Amino acid sequence: RFGNYGHADQIAALRWIQQNIHHFGGDPKRVTLVGESAGGTSLLALLVSPLANGTFHSTVHLSPALQWTITNTQASQMVETTSLVSAVGCDGDKNVSKCLRTVPAENFITKNSLSGRGGGYFDFPMQQGLSHDNGYLTVIDGVIIEKAPINYNTLSFEPKNPINVFLSNTAQECASIFKLKKTNFSNLDAFKSHLSNNLKVFENNTKVSHFDNVGTTTDEIVAQYGIVDMQEDNYYKMMYSTIVSDIRSTCPSNHLAEVLT
């Protein structure tokens, strides 16, 4: 049993490109993939997929999510998973997988929860640490996806060709948090209070060394980002999303770049 059927579709497309790109004047030995946010994350998955090996030669990532380390077994036990299975009416079925395949695609959208759609990713890790906040992005199934990208150097297969990896990030990757959650900041004290509450949960649930440079106290973070008392709600929302974007994407991307160098 394995998941990641979306990645399987991507791999099928890459194989088609290898077989047919010459018909369009393209070079099958110079295939470059570009992805932003979930798209950048998909490219990371392809980097650690033995089934995608040899189908591309360069990747350009903008704000990918690197924190997924969830196996199929863990994913099946997550609250987001069990809630979705129940929401679409398959929780009492003897063959849940078969039942889910009969559910119309629109039902997964209309009945899915915020956290199940990855909404939790756009804020501080709040529950079980970084790897459990990404919704259904990618799981390590051992078939399509062998390992997390941070373990790239320990993959069991050798790349069939050198791969150029370009990692970059958007400053406001997580700005959509304020479309998903209604939060307002009237002044610096309100901002610091909200930041402090989330930071405590973050520190209690996530101990990852390459996040140390983000700061460990509210005052340190406020000082590091040069946040001042503007009494402007949009200013604080921009600064908050910048901090979360650094935690979620920029710092992990920098760490991955060190691994790949």
Disulfide bonds with the S-S distance in Angstrom:
Cys90-Cys99 2.07
